[in-house]
Amino acid sequence: MLDLSEKIIIFDTEYTAWVGSLKHNWSRLNEYREIVQIGAILVDTKQFSEIDNINLFVKLVKNPILSKYFTNLTGINQKDIDENGIYFQEAILKFSSWCGSYPIYSFGGDERIIEENCKFTGIPFPLQKSKFYDIRNLFKNNGVPVDEYQSGTILEAFGKKTNFRHHNALNDVRILLEGLRELSAIIHPLL
């Protein structure tokens, strides 16, 4: 059963990465999980429809030039950041304001990445931690083996493919919404 508020936020982040950074957990010299993109959608959970969205590109401070690895993975390039990016403090305040009082879901706790970025930029975490939920639990509690998937591949659990390129924060949250639609159709087949 999907026990959700009438409206929820689903969000994702993309952050700097290099060849081997995941394997080494960003522990090598000058590797930080510096947020490059915050993407989120406001969802009506009765229809599982997107009501609104926000897509923020963030100018990097610690590693101002994106790695070729990151660009190949996400499709986000330096020009996107240089022309459309804002600094993290402005981005997180916009995101926080946009979220309002809605419950906020991510795949695996991206709020920890926001908290890391707040710490190394010296700003307070602007959101209530109690507002955050792990969307994986919605899938896991309904029999979906979430450990086998990522936010951008969750549709494969239902034998489906998406048209969205994953490893893009806004696309990944839209894929998660598609996954919730599939899950809802299984749980409530007459809706």
Secondary structure, 3 states (H helix, E strand, C coil): CCCCCCEEEEEEEEECCCCCCCCCCCCCCCCCCCEEEEEEEEEECCCCEEEEEEEEEEECCCCCCCCHHHHHHHCCCHHHHHHHEEEHHHHHHHHHHHHCCCCEEECCCCHHHHHHHHHHHCCCCCCCHHHEEECHHHHHCCCCCHHHCCHHHHHHHHCCCCCCCCCCHHHHHHHHHHHHHHHHHHHCCCC
